[in-house]
Amino acid sequence: MGAPGRLLLWLQLCALTRAAYKIWVPNTDFDAADNWSQNQTPCAGAAVEFPADKMVSVLVREGHRVSDMLLPLDGEFVLASGAGFSAADTSSDLDCGAGTPALFLDPDRFSWHDPLLWRTGDVAHGLFSVDTERVPCRHDDVVFPADGSFRVGLGPRARPLRVSSVWALGQKFTRDEDLAAFLASRAGRLRFHGPGALSVGPEACADPSGCVCGNTEEQPWICAALLQPLGGHCPQAACHDALRPEGQCCDLCGAIVSLTHSPAFDLEQYRARLLHNFLTLPQYQELQVAVSKVPRPPRPREATRAEADTEIQVVLLETGSETGGAGRLARALLADVAEHGEALGVLSATVQESGAPIGAGSAAGLHRPGSLAGLVGGVAGALCLLLLVLPAGALWLHRTGRLRYSGPEQEAGPRAREAGPWGSQEFPLSGGGGGRMRPPGRHWASTTPCSMWQAPRSR
């Protein structure tokens, strides 16, 4: 990047320091190796081919010697100082593909909706964003390279993508009329394409508690672009009972803390509190945190105030080999809310945690809710089978004379003995009548013979 470009970008970023902004990462520069089929720029004397049916603007920063060049349908070369092309014989360099043309990759491959193609300018260590918020939100300023070439697909939807402002080619667009005129110009058509539309509006977020991103309707396209290299399928999470936060395309391992808040809540102050009071501690070094305001699902008997429509989502993502840190941090945040919630403007907090790691062994598997249910079901099935077999066996023994029954009139005393896991103990019967009574305490067995066994809840 030249000195004028660096100065212009510095001035842009200074102007955006009080706003959230997203920076477009890829380019269509001639001298970028990842724009070519062999992941290297053309060798001296190589034949160069651009896609014949495409439109593209290409920045050339250096001088190049080529033997042949196939130009695109429509396009432009932007030559930096000292850059240019000269004719040369066919390359004799054996490492240069033995005469194979250097193919410039499809410039239309870059999509606005791909989270991997954007960078947030103010990300601190330990913070990340959910997938829909990695793409420009409606309150964001969008920055395209001031001294580089680029091309962006605006997607298939007719509904405009709306952002706060757009910086492109050294200009800042804050009015739809100005942006529409630029997009319709040749310079705009070389850089933006597709049936989608782009609009701007000075809607900077003025709410201290934060603003909802507004990309919910775009999430299917965002996830499709993100997962395209994986065949459209999410990778399997490395834990049982994985979580999918609001705005995330795939499941993850960790925890989610949901906060309801009052108008006194300040999102940036709370994010700074997490960074300085928790993420700097050694036990949380392998965690990443995403904090944002998201729509809140409606709940019964919900309050009618505006804050009831949204909540603060705190996503705790485990990135290292050690597990359990997200759960510990979630409980620490609950304790922090219990102690300082009123001062922070937090009304309530709830936590969700993912399960044990996959492949952690039998001990980890037993902690899964499904494993406990399977154990309970197995015990209940065995008890039912036993209750069916015992009467049949007792009837057979009675008919063969090997088993005799003594009626109640032969039982002695007004007290009955109950044998069980507590040993042989005596319990007085109410009313002085005959019968049996279970000992007091925690009753785990059901009163019906074949109903499901259920462990008591711990108190």
Phi, psi and omega in degrees: 000129180287169181299316178299321179295318179296319180296317181295317179296320179298318178296321178297312183294325176297322180290341185256008187297334180264008180233155173281134182219151178242136182249129178286131188265307188288164179219175174241037180290144178295325187269009176268119186299327184283004173266002184242154188298326181262016179056036174205150180290157183301138176287165177298127180086005181281156171274138185240133179230130171258152177303124189292333186256022184244163172247138183198146170252129186236123175271131178245120184260339186231174175273142182223142176251121183232153178268334182200152180213125175259116187272158180284174179302314179211138181179187179206148169256126175257111187265123173285171180300125179086357181271158178167184181232147174221154182280148180208161176290166178303138185297137174255007180285117182293337179275006185253027173089008176052049177087358177290130181298147173276119185260125174283128186291160183304115180289347180275008184281351183266122183249139174306325188279356183277114181298336182289346185262006180239152176228134176272134189283344188234036182280124176271160179298131180097352180253150172213176179237146173294163193301316183292339180266358173279340174269149184308130175271172187292340180260007185269153167265136184250131184240122172256155186302134183282330183235029178227166177261151182204165175209131188232129172271125185273004174093174186271352188274145176281336179294128185295144168281124186247130177224174182285315179202164179229128173254121179210135179053037177080007179244147175251125181252119179239357178238142181299324182297317181291317180294318180299320178296320178293316181296330180278345180286167179296319178299320179291319181291333176287340186248337179233136183213170178103164181288345180293165181235160181229132179224160181230157175197134183289076184245050178300143182290118181254003182271119179301334180278002178097170179230146176293139185301315180092015181257019182300317180290339179271353187302319178302320180285324177297313181293323179297318179292320182293322186266000181303317178296342180259017180075017179083007183243142177285142172291152180291134176292152185272019182215161173282154176052049181295160185250151173232100181294164174298127179090000180259142182278328186229164179290156178216168180254134180152229182206158176233125175252122180252126183244127165270149192220163175257173177300344181281351183290138178238114186296315182294322177294323179290322177297318177296325178297318178298317182296313189273330185265341186232307187291345176278349180286145185301324185288351181244017185292334182264015179255149170238147187232135172241128182234124179199163175270132182228160174298142181258128178300139179296142181230156181298143176055038181284148177295156184266000181289162185297327183295340180290343181278346183226164174211166177265122179259122177247109181261124179252110186255127177272121184248347184259187181283332179281142180241164179098345181294324180295319178296320179295318179293322178300317179291327176294323178291324176298316178296323178295321178293320179299326183271322188238012186303318182296317180291329181278346184083023179259127182269321181202164181214139174230156185229140167238138179233144173284169184273196183290156178297147175288135180080019181276002178103175184294328181295319178294322180297328181290344179273356178283143178301322180295325179292320178295320178296321178295319178297316179298316180298321179296317178297317181296319179297318179297320179295318179298316178298319180295320180292334176281325183281322185299313179298320179296318179294321179294321179296320179294318179295323180293318180293330179274000178082007181271352180225127178242147184246132176258125183288178182296333183291343179267355180279142187257141168084153177282003181243142180249150178256136180240118179264140181189199182293347178268002185090193180270111182230155180250138178227128181295142179267141181289142177075000178072007181276172179281168178133187181233153182223135178286146180295153179291163178129211185267110184267113182265334184274147178279156179282342175264141191301318189245022177280165185292133175286138182221128179289143179291150176287135179289145180247000000 
